[in-house]
Amino acid sequence: MTPGGRQRGEGVNRTWVAGRHLRVEATLSADEADQLASRARAAGVSRARYLIDAALDRPDTISERRAWAKEVERAERVMRTVATNVNQLARLARSTGRIPEGTGETLTAVREASAALMAMARAAGYRPEDSP
């Protein structure tokens, strides 16, 4: 059944469920089929998913997006660790009244890491002005 179309046969009274219901077929030569299979395998996706991503001009495959997500998670973990360390330095400075040696270099490294993480997020399409 197509959206707005009439359903026939068993289950005609069931509710139309949104999702993927349309099918597209393509005829390939043996060489094209081999190349498609090879590229899809290299991308870590099915042939159908590879074709859909290519046809809709999606720059990344699902496996590349998953790898990207893992990198972002790793970067978040590192930044949380760094933030904890900066907190410890601040607590030490407050309790002793002295700034620990190397704090300036540490804060410079934190600023650089933060800028790199923000550049990475922007490259992925994150816009801080659109965030709540």
Secondary structure, 3 states (H helix, E strand, C coil): CCCCCCCCCCCCCCCCCCCCCCCCCCCCCHHHHHHHHHHHHHHCCCHHHHHHHHHCCCCCCHHHHHHHHHHHHHHHHHHHHHHHHHHHHHHHHHHHCCCCCCHHHHHHHHHHHHHHHHHHHHHCCCCHHHCC
